[in-house]
Amino acid sequence: MKNELEQPFEALVEKFAELLVGDTSPEMIEKIKIWSVYNHIHKSMPALASHWNQSHPEARAEMRRLFEEIRDLNQEHKARSKNEQPAQP
């Protein structure tokens, strides 16, 4: 099962990173994984995320920096993509 799922899932995450921020480096893929899991927990179990934030204030600050980094990279990627599109006839 691990081999059947691992490679296709890694390819999915890599494509997600490419579409989200335009960077598929191993470091960015790891950041996207952390961001995605935390984002899901925050939306689906906000009490758990709040408890974790209170228990780990330093990690919460780092998570906030990660969210801001990914947001900024996404905005830059969208702007680059928009500027690179050919004009519509």
All heavy atoms as an XYZ file, in Angstrom:
737
protein
N       0.815     -1.201      0.000
C       0.000      0.000      0.000
C       0.853      1.256      0.000
O       0.566      2.195     -0.723
C      -0.925     -0.031      1.225
C      -1.688      1.229      1.451
S      -3.155      1.299      0.447
C      -3.943      2.693      1.141
N       1.916      1.266      0.803
C       2.749      2.462      0.899
C       3.285      2.874     -0.473
O       3.218      4.038     -0.849
C       3.899      2.231      1.875
C       4.756      3.454      2.069
C       5.848      3.215      3.072
C       6.711      4.454      3.191
N       7.831      4.274      4.078
N       3.834      1.938     -1.223
C       4.393      2.270     -2.532
C       3.322      2.666     -3.531
O       3.567      3.495     -4.400
C       5.201      1.086     -3.078
C       6.484      0.885     -2.302
O       7.000      1.806     -1.689
N       6.990     -0.333     -2.309
N       2.126      2.085     -3.404
C       1.042      2.419     -4.324
C       0.528      3.835     -4.099
O       0.038      4.467     -5.022
C      -0.113      1.425     -4.161
C       0.233      0.017     -4.590
C      -0.885     -0.964     -4.280
O      -2.020     -0.522     -4.026
O      -0.612     -2.168     -4.289
N       0.628      4.316     -2.885
C       0.101      5.637     -2.548
C       1.180      6.709     -2.493
O       0.951      7.849     -2.885
C      -0.618      5.570     -1.197
C      -1.179      6.879     -0.657
C      -2.207      7.477     -1.610
C      -1.798      6.650      0.707
N       2.349      6.354     -2.027
C       3.381      7.352     -1.757
C       3.790      8.153     -2.988
O       3.777      9.387     -2.962
C       4.614      6.676     -1.144
C       5.639      7.665     -0.650
C       6.780      6.996      0.094
O       6.705      5.796      0.379
O       7.756      7.699      0.371
N       4.141      7.495     -4.061
C       4.607      8.212     -5.257
C       3.507      9.081     -5.879
O       3.757     10.257     -6.162
C       5.171      7.236     -6.276
C       5.789      7.942     -7.471
C       6.412      6.976     -8.450
O       6.183      5.772     -8.387
N       7.189      7.505     -9.369
N       2.286      8.554     -6.084
C       1.246      9.432     -6.636
C       0.900     10.600     -5.714
O       0.641     11.712     -6.181
C       0.043      8.504     -6.820
C       0.608      7.137     -6.869
C       1.834      7.163     -6.016
N       0.923     10.359     -4.396
C       0.623     11.439     -3.466
C       1.703     12.514     -3.503
O       1.406     13.711     -3.510
C       0.444     10.914     -2.035
C       0.079     11.995     -1.070
C      -1.209     12.516     -1.044
C       1.018     12.519     -0.196
C      -1.555     13.534     -0.168
C       0.685     13.531      0.684
C      -0.602     14.039      0.701
N       2.964     12.100     -3.547
C       4.063     13.073     -3.638
C       3.952     13.891     -4.917
O       4.209     15.094     -4.913
C       5.417     12.363     -3.559
C       5.738     11.804     -2.191
C       5.838     12.868     -1.098
O       6.309     13.987     -1.375
O       5.422     12.568      0.036
N       3.541     13.242     -6.007
C       3.349     13.961     -7.264
C       2.205     14.967     -7.139
O       2.285     16.084     -7.670
C       3.074     12.985     -8.400
N       1.155     14.593     -6.423
C       0.029     15.498     -6.201
C       0.458     16.718     -5.391
O       0.140     17.862     -5.745
C      -1.095     14.750     -5.472
C      -2.315     15.578     -5.069
C      -3.051     16.098     -6.296
C      -3.235     14.739     -4.193
N       1.207     16.490     -4.332
C       1.678     17.599     -3.500
C       2.636     18.487     -4.295
O       2.592     19.720     -4.189
C       2.335     17.077     -2.203
C       2.965     18.219     -1.421
C       1.318     16.342     -1.345
N       3.478     17.881     -5.102
C       4.403     18.668     -5.925
C       3.635     19.563     -6.901
O       3.951     20.744     -7.067
C       5.346     17.741     -6.688
C       6.366     18.485     -7.515
C       7.365     17.565     -8.207
O       7.516     16.399     -7.804
O       8.000     18.048     -9.167
N       2.606     19.017     -7.530
C       1.794     19.808     -8.459
C       1.053     20.922     -7.714
O       0.944     22.060     -8.194
C       0.793     18.907     -9.198
C       0.033     19.611    -10.287
C       0.973     20.094    -11.376
C       0.230     20.725    -12.530
N       1.136     21.213    -13.568
N       0.558     20.610     -6.530
C      -0.111     21.604     -5.696
C       0.836     22.758     -5.377
O       0.470     23.924     -5.499
C      -0.628     20.936     -4.418
C      -1.370     21.845     -3.485
C      -2.424     22.635     -3.921
C      -1.039     21.888     -2.146
C      -3.118     23.459     -3.038
C      -1.717     22.704     -1.257
C      -2.763     23.487     -1.713
N       2.071     22.433     -4.990
C       3.069     23.458     -4.692
C       3.354     24.307     -5.935
O       3.450     25.537     -5.845
C       4.349     22.813     -4.172
N       3.467     23.649     -7.074
C       3.724     24.375     -8.323
C       2.595     25.357     -8.634
O       2.839     26.521     -8.976
C       3.876     23.384     -9.475
C       4.093     24.028    -10.825
C       4.119     23.013    -11.957
O       4.336     21.811    -11.714
O       3.900     23.435    -13.102
N       1.364     24.901     -8.497
C       0.224     25.756     -8.802
C       0.011     26.835     -7.746
O      -0.437     27.944     -8.063
C      -1.048     24.906     -8.936
C      -1.069     23.936    -10.108
C      -2.275     23.016    -10.015
C      -1.035     24.671    -11.436
N       0.343     26.535     -6.501
C       0.110     27.467     -5.406
C       1.157     28.568     -5.349
O       0.824     29.751     -5.220
C       0.076     26.709     -4.079
C      -0.326     27.501     -2.847
C      -1.785     27.947     -2.948
C      -0.115     26.669     -1.594
N       2.442     28.180     -5.443
C       3.512     29.167     -5.265
C       4.555     29.157     -6.373
O       5.463     29.984     -6.371
C       4.217     28.990     -3.897
C       3.240     29.226     -2.755
C       4.873     27.635     -3.776
N       4.485     28.203     -7.287
C       5.445     28.157     -8.383
C       6.807     27.623     -7.994
O       7.786     27.833     -8.700
N       6.900     26.908     -6.877
C       8.176     26.383     -6.378
C       7.972     24.935     -5.963
O       7.120     24.644     -5.134
C       8.635     27.220     -5.179
C       9.966     26.781     -4.599
O      10.533     25.753     -5.049
O      10.451     27.461     -3.666
N       8.761     24.032     -6.541
C       8.633     22.616     -6.211
C       9.897     22.065     -5.558
O      10.161     20.870     -5.618
C       8.294     21.779     -7.468
O       9.332     21.959     -8.427
C       6.954     22.180     -8.057
N      10.642     22.934     -4.907
C      11.830     22.465     -4.199
C      11.395     21.588     -3.021
O      10.286     21.734     -2.500
C      12.640     23.655     -3.682
O      11.923     24.332     -2.657
N      12.256     20.651     -2.613
C      11.900     19.799     -1.467
C      11.547     20.603     -0.215
O      10.612     20.246      0.517
C      13.159     18.949     -1.249
C      13.815     18.909     -2.589
C      13.528     20.248     -3.213
N      12.256     21.695      0.026
C      11.964     22.538      1.192
C      10.564     23.137      1.089
O       9.803     23.139      2.066
C      12.997     23.652      1.315
C      12.755     24.581      2.476
C      13.740     25.746      2.534
O      14.754     25.736      1.820
O      13.460     26.670      3.303
N      10.200     23.631     -0.090
C       8.880     24.239     -0.260
C       7.785     23.183     -0.169
O       6.725     23.433      0.414
C       8.788     24.979     -1.599
C       7.456     25.702     -1.787
S       6.997     26.844     -0.452
C       8.274     28.065     -0.586
N       8.024     22.015     -0.702
C       7.026     20.947     -0.613
C       6.772     20.588      0.845
O       5.623     20.398      1.257
C       7.461     19.720     -1.448
C       7.325     20.068     -2.939
C       6.633     18.490     -1.095
C       7.858     19.031     -3.884
N       7.811     20.536      1.661
C       7.639     20.259      3.088
C       6.843     21.380      3.761
O       5.966     21.119      4.583
C       8.995     20.077      3.769
C       8.902     19.590      5.183
C       8.235     18.233      5.341
O       8.305     17.405      4.408
O       7.628     17.996      6.400
N       7.123     22.624      3.399
C       6.364     23.750      3.952
C       4.889     23.663      3.558
O       4.003     23.916      4.380
C       6.937     25.081      3.467
C       8.253     25.447      4.087
C       8.750     26.768      3.539
C      10.064     27.172      4.160
N      10.519     28.495      3.674
N       4.630     23.296      2.310
C       3.254     23.172      1.827
C       2.524     22.066      2.587
O       1.353     22.212      2.944
C       3.223     22.914      0.301
C       3.779     24.111     -0.475
C       1.818     22.546     -0.168
C       2.981     25.385     -0.381
N       3.210     20.966      2.865
C       2.588     19.879      3.634
C       2.207     20.362      5.025
O       1.080     20.120      5.494
C       3.535     18.677      3.745
C       3.676     17.887      2.468
C       4.657     16.744      2.684
C       4.908     15.968      1.428
N       5.888     14.876      1.640
N       3.112     21.039      5.710
C       2.836     21.545      7.056
C       1.701     22.563      7.010
O       0.754     22.504      7.801
C       4.113     22.153      7.676
C       5.137     21.054      7.927
C       3.794     22.923      8.957
C       6.522     21.563      8.272
N       1.773     23.490      6.073
C       0.742     24.509      5.917
C      -0.616     23.869      5.662
O      -1.620     24.263      6.266
C       1.140     25.436      4.765
C       0.094     26.422      4.362
C      -0.176     27.615      4.966
C      -0.801     26.315      3.260
N      -1.205     28.256      4.289
C      -1.592     27.473      3.250
C      -1.010     25.349      2.282
C      -2.585     27.692      2.305
C      -1.987     25.570      1.334
C      -2.765     26.727      1.353
N      -0.651     22.863      4.792
C      -1.918     22.209      4.435
C      -2.544     21.488      5.614
O      -3.750     21.610      5.859
C      -1.702     21.207      3.299
O      -1.270     21.846      2.142
N      -1.739     20.739      6.341
C      -2.271     19.992      7.484
C      -2.769     20.963      8.551
O      -3.876     20.810      9.085
C      -1.225     19.011      8.049
C      -1.691     18.420      9.367
C      -0.935     17.902      7.044
N      -1.964     21.966      8.882
C      -2.389     22.922      9.902
C      -3.645     23.662      9.453
O      -4.577     23.861     10.246
C      -1.286     23.921     10.242
C      -1.725     24.836     11.352
C      -1.588     24.457     12.680
C      -2.323     26.059     11.079
C      -2.025     25.272     13.710
C      -2.774     26.882     12.088
C      -2.623     26.487     13.402
O      -3.074     27.293     14.412
N      -3.695     24.057      8.202
C      -4.855     24.765      7.673
C      -6.115     23.902      7.810
O      -7.173     24.390      8.217
C      -4.612     25.146      6.212
C      -5.562     26.203      5.719
O      -6.019     27.051      6.459
N      -5.852     26.142      4.434
N      -5.999     22.631      7.504
C      -7.137     21.721      7.627
C      -7.560     21.575      9.093
O      -8.753     21.634      9.408
C      -6.799     20.351      7.029
C      -7.921     19.379      7.145
N      -9.072     19.494      6.401
C      -8.078     18.300      7.940
C      -9.904     18.520      6.740
N      -9.314     17.770      7.670
N      -6.593     21.395      9.982
C      -6.909     21.276     11.411
C      -7.580     22.559     11.908
O      -8.592     22.507     12.621
C      -5.643     20.965     12.234
C      -5.144     19.560     11.915
C      -5.912     21.111     13.735
C      -3.761     19.244     12.470
N      -7.040     23.695     11.519
C      -7.584     24.985     11.948
C      -9.042     25.142     11.510
O      -9.870     25.668     12.264
C      -6.725     26.119     11.383
C      -7.196     27.481     11.757
N      -7.068     28.002     13.026
C      -7.812     28.435     11.023
C      -7.577     29.215     13.056
N      -8.041     29.508     11.846
N      -9.363     24.670     10.308
C     -10.726     24.811      9.789
C     -11.667     23.733     10.320
O     -12.834     24.010     10.568
C     -10.714     24.780      8.257
C     -10.125     26.033      7.657
C     -10.102     25.979      6.159
C      -9.512     27.271      5.597
N      -9.486     27.264      4.135
N     -11.177     22.514     10.478
C     -12.061     21.421     10.869
C     -12.137     21.195     12.379
O     -13.136     20.671     12.872
C     -11.646     20.118     10.174
O     -10.351     19.725     10.594
N     -11.107     21.567     13.109
C     -11.079     21.408     14.564
C     -10.452     22.647     15.199
O      -9.339     22.596     15.736
C     -10.285     20.165     14.950
C     -10.866     18.881     14.467
S      -9.879     17.508     15.071
C     -10.854     16.151     14.471
N     -11.143     23.776     15.140
C     -10.553     25.017     15.636
C     -10.160     24.977     17.113
O      -9.179     25.610     17.501
C     -11.620     26.077     15.364
C     -12.868     25.333     15.071
C     -12.481     23.972     14.610
N     -10.884     24.219     17.925
C     -10.528     24.135     19.347
C      -9.171     23.464     19.523
O      -8.374     23.871     20.376
C     -11.599     23.371     20.123
N      -8.894     22.445     18.725
C      -7.592     21.780     18.787
C      -6.477     22.732     18.371
O      -5.441     22.825     19.036
C      -7.574     20.523     17.902
C      -6.244     19.795     17.791
C      -5.771     19.304     19.158
C      -6.363     18.635     16.811
N      -6.699     23.460     17.295
C      -5.694     24.423     16.839
C      -5.470     25.508     17.887
O      -4.321     25.887     18.157
C      -6.130     25.041     15.509
N      -6.537     25.968     18.508
C      -6.421     26.999     19.549
C      -5.640     26.472     20.752
O      -4.767     27.162     21.287
C      -7.810     27.450     19.977
O      -7.723     28.409     20.995
N      -5.941     25.248     21.161
C      -5.216     24.638     22.284
C      -3.730     24.520     21.952
O      -2.868     24.841     22.766
C      -5.809     23.268     22.612
C      -5.037     22.516     23.642
N      -5.051     22.867     24.970
C      -4.207     21.451     23.531
C      -4.255     22.044     25.644
N      -3.739     21.170     24.789
N      -3.430     24.063     20.748
C      -2.033     23.905     20.326
C      -1.343     25.270     20.311
O      -0.211     25.398     20.774
C      -1.968     23.244     18.951
C      -0.584     22.977     18.485
C       0.200     21.917     18.798
C       0.196     23.791     17.603
N       1.416     22.020     18.166
C       1.442     23.160     17.431
C      -0.032     25.000     16.939
C       2.444     23.683     16.620
C       0.966     25.526     16.135
C       2.188     24.866     15.988
N      -2.023     26.273     19.793
C      -1.454     27.624     19.745
C      -1.111     28.137     21.140
O      -0.064     28.753     21.342
C      -2.432     28.593     19.071
C      -2.532     28.369     17.585
O      -1.653     27.796     16.965
N      -3.638     28.800     17.023
N      -1.998     27.879     22.101
C      -1.759     28.326     23.470
C      -0.633     27.539     24.131
O       0.139     28.089     24.914
C      -3.034     28.194     24.297
C      -4.102     29.169     23.877
C      -5.438     28.910     24.559
O      -5.564     28.020     25.384
N      -6.436     29.699     24.194
N      -0.527     26.263     23.792
C       0.502     25.404     24.390
C       1.878     25.625     23.787
O       2.890     25.330     24.417
C       0.125     23.929     24.210
O      -1.102     23.657     24.829
N       1.922     26.117     22.558
C       3.185     26.268     21.824
C       3.262     27.649     21.169
O       3.213     27.770     19.941
C       3.304     25.176     20.757
C       3.155     23.790     21.288
N       4.159     23.146     21.963
C       2.106     22.933     21.265
C       3.747     21.951     22.317
N       2.498     21.791     21.914
N       3.416     28.699     21.952
C       3.410     30.056     21.371
C       4.543     30.295     20.373
O       4.350     31.019     19.390
C       3.514     30.981     22.578
C       3.969     30.126     23.703
C       3.554     28.718     23.397
N       5.712     29.700     20.589
C       6.814     29.889     19.639
C       6.495     29.215     18.305
O       6.747     29.772     17.232
C       8.136     29.326     20.181
C       8.577     29.928     21.498
C       7.937     29.260     22.716
O       7.387     28.140     22.602
O       7.966     29.870     23.793
N       5.926     28.024     18.374
C       5.550     27.317     17.148
C       4.411     28.048     16.443
O       4.364     28.086     15.213
C       5.156     25.874     17.465
N       3.507     28.637     17.226
C       2.410     29.407     16.637
C       2.972     30.584     15.839
O       2.519     30.864     14.722
C       1.477     29.922     17.732
C       0.343     30.757     17.186
C      -0.527     31.298     18.330
N      -1.667     32.011     17.812
C      -1.689     33.313     17.566
N      -0.620     34.047     17.800
N      -2.766     33.891     17.103
N       3.957     31.265     16.401
C       4.572     32.392     15.695
C       5.245     31.924     14.407
O       5.150     32.589     13.371
C       5.574     33.099     16.606
N       5.903     30.787     14.457
C       6.547     30.236     13.265
C       5.501     29.829     12.224
O       5.696     30.031     11.019
C       7.420     29.035     13.640
C       8.233     28.487     12.501
C       9.238     29.479     11.925
O       9.733     30.338     12.679
O       9.526     29.389     10.712
N       4.383     29.269     12.680
C       3.302     28.885     11.761
C       2.730     30.129     11.092
O       2.455     30.120      9.890
C       2.207     28.132     12.521
C       1.136     27.546     11.634
S       1.743     26.279     10.492
C       2.072     24.947     11.645
N       2.597     31.193     11.849
C       2.100     32.445     11.267
C       3.052     32.951     10.183
O       2.614     33.385      9.113
C       1.908     33.501     12.347
C       1.356     34.797     11.797
C       0.895     35.734     12.895
N       0.316     36.928     12.327
C      -0.966     37.084     12.054
N      -1.810     36.117     12.301
N      -1.409     38.213     11.542
N       4.351     32.886     10.450
C       5.333     33.295      9.439
C       5.223     32.419      8.192
O       5.314     32.921      7.067
C       6.743     33.231     10.009
C       7.092     34.400     10.911
C       8.574     34.456     11.263
N       8.964     33.412     12.214
C       8.828     33.483     13.527
N       8.298     34.551     14.069
N       9.225     32.492     14.298
N       4.993     31.121      8.403
C       4.837     30.205      7.269
C       3.602     30.572      6.456
O       3.655     30.620      5.222
C       4.762     28.756      7.756
C       4.533     27.698      6.686
C       5.692     27.673      5.691
C       4.359     26.329      7.330
N       2.483     30.845      7.126
C       1.264     31.242      6.419
C       1.492     32.523      5.624
O       1.049     32.640      4.475
C       0.108     31.430      7.416
C      -0.743     30.202      7.580
C      -0.231     29.069      8.186
C      -2.041     30.183      7.128
C      -1.002     27.935      8.344
C      -2.833     29.053      7.276
C      -2.315     27.929      7.888
N       2.175     33.485      6.220
C       2.447     34.745      5.527
C       3.368     34.533      4.334
O       3.171     35.132      3.273
C       3.032     35.763      6.501
C       2.027     36.230      7.530
C       2.625     37.052      8.648
O       3.871     37.201      8.705
O       1.853     37.543      9.489
N       4.373     33.672      4.504
C       5.287     33.376      3.397
C       4.539     32.737      2.231
O       4.699     33.160      1.073
C       6.398     32.436      3.871
C       7.336     32.004      2.755
C       8.367     30.974      3.197
O       8.415     30.620      4.393
O       9.129     30.526      2.315
N       3.705     31.762      2.527
C       2.975     31.079      1.456
C       1.967     32.033      0.816
O       1.812     32.050     -0.405
C       2.332     29.784      1.972
C       3.450     28.769      2.259
C       1.323     29.219      0.975
C       3.010     27.478      2.887
N       1.307     32.859      1.613
C       0.377     33.856      1.060
C       1.103     34.799      0.105
O       0.648     35.050     -1.013
C      -0.270     34.648      2.192
C      -1.253     35.719      1.683
C      -1.539     36.789      2.704
N      -0.297     37.498      3.013
C       0.002     37.994      4.210
N      -0.825     37.867      5.213
N       1.145     38.637      4.403
N       2.257     35.304      0.538
C       3.018     36.238     -0.290
C       3.519     35.569     -1.571
O       3.427     36.149     -2.657
C       4.196     36.815      0.490
C       3.754     37.704      1.648
O       2.567     38.102      1.689
O       4.600     37.983      2.520
N       4.030     34.348     -1.437
C       4.496     33.625     -2.622
C       3.350     33.341     -3.588
O       3.513     33.437     -4.803
C       5.184     32.313     -2.210
C       6.536     32.460     -1.530
C       6.985     31.119     -0.964
C       7.569     33.016     -2.491
N       2.177     33.023     -3.046
C       1.016     32.771     -3.891
C       0.608     34.030     -4.644
O       0.319     33.984     -5.850
C      -0.145     32.242     -3.037
C      -1.406     32.041     -3.843
O      -2.344     32.821     -3.734
N      -1.428     31.000     -4.649
N       0.604     35.164     -3.963
C       0.248     36.420     -4.622
C       1.246     36.777     -5.716
O       0.858     37.206     -6.808
C       0.141     37.543     -3.593
C      -1.047     37.385     -2.676
C      -1.067     38.372     -1.534
O      -0.074     39.046     -1.251
N      -2.194     38.464     -0.853
N       2.536     36.577     -5.437
C       3.566     36.834     -6.447
C       3.407     35.902     -7.639
O       3.533     36.328     -8.796
C       4.957     36.660     -5.841
C       5.330     37.709     -4.825
C       6.604     37.359     -4.071
O       7.322     36.424     -4.480
O       6.874     38.016     -3.046
N       3.125     34.636     -7.352
C       2.953     33.651     -8.419
C       1.750     34.004     -9.297
O       1.827     33.928    -10.528
C       2.802     32.252     -7.824
C       2.655     31.159     -8.830
N       3.653     30.843     -9.724
C       1.637     30.316     -9.096
C       3.248     29.852    -10.494
N       2.026     29.511    -10.135
N       0.655     34.411     -8.673
C      -0.532     34.821     -9.434
C      -0.219     36.024    -10.315
O      -0.632     36.077    -11.473
C      -1.680     35.173     -8.488
C      -2.394     33.993     -7.906
C      -3.525     34.498     -7.020
C      -4.291     33.363     -6.395
N      -5.376     33.866     -5.504
N       0.510     36.985     -9.764
C       0.850     38.187    -10.530
C       1.747     37.839    -11.713
O       1.547     38.346    -12.817
C       1.532     39.211     -9.628
N       2.748     36.972    -11.475
C       3.631     36.541    -12.570
C       2.837     35.808    -13.641
O       3.020     36.052    -14.835
C       4.735     35.632    -12.050
C       5.934     36.319    -11.503
C       7.103     35.372    -11.302
N       6.733     34.124    -10.645
C       6.732     33.908     -9.333
N       7.061     34.877     -8.497
N       6.395     32.735     -8.835
N       1.962     34.909    -13.224
C       1.167     34.129    -14.176
C       0.260     35.034    -14.997
O       0.084     34.820    -16.189
C       0.340     33.080    -13.439
O       1.174     32.139    -12.816
N      -0.316     36.018    -14.349
C      -1.202     36.948    -15.052
C      -0.435     37.759    -16.082
O      -0.908     37.972    -17.195
C      -1.871     37.881    -14.040
C      -2.919     38.762    -14.629
C      -3.593     39.594    -13.563
C      -4.677     40.460    -14.180
N      -5.363     41.269    -13.166
N       0.767     38.177    -15.732
C       1.585     38.974    -16.654
C       2.142     38.160    -17.799
O       2.435     38.700    -18.860
C       2.740     39.640    -15.894
C       2.258     40.723    -14.971
O       1.188     41.286    -15.165
N       3.042     41.005    -13.945
N       2.276     36.851    -17.606
C       2.853     35.998    -18.642
C       1.827     35.485    -19.638
O       2.190     34.950    -20.673
C       3.575     34.796    -17.999
C       4.814     35.204    -17.239
C       5.437     34.041    -16.476
O       4.897     32.916    -16.529
O       6.458     34.269    -15.827
N       0.536     35.642    -19.347
C      -0.499     35.158    -20.250
C      -0.522     36.009    -21.498
O      -0.458     37.243    -21.438
C      -1.862     35.189    -19.576
C      -2.028     34.164    -18.502
C      -3.410     34.222    -17.863
O      -4.170     35.151    -18.091
N      -3.714     33.240    -17.055
N      -0.644     35.365    -22.665
C      -0.726     36.149    -23.909
C      -2.049     36.899    -23.969
O      -3.053     36.477    -23.388
C      -0.649     35.084    -25.010
C      -1.024     33.798    -24.356
C      -0.682     33.943    -22.901
N      -2.039     38.013    -24.651
C      -3.236     38.836    -24.793
C      -4.307     38.078    -25.580
O      -4.001     37.369    -26.536
C      -2.897     40.148    -25.493
N      -5.534     38.227    -25.167
C      -6.662     37.591    -25.854
C      -6.966     38.361    -27.131
O      -7.008     39.596    -27.114
C      -7.904     37.596    -24.940
C      -7.717     36.792    -23.684
C      -7.765     35.302    -23.926
O      -8.420     34.843    -24.847
N      -7.052     34.536    -23.113
N      -7.182     37.651    -28.246
C      -7.494     38.361    -29.515
C      -8.880     38.952    -29.524
O      -9.733     38.679    -28.846
C      -7.374     37.280    -30.587
C      -7.352     35.978    -29.889
C      -7.082     36.249    -28.444
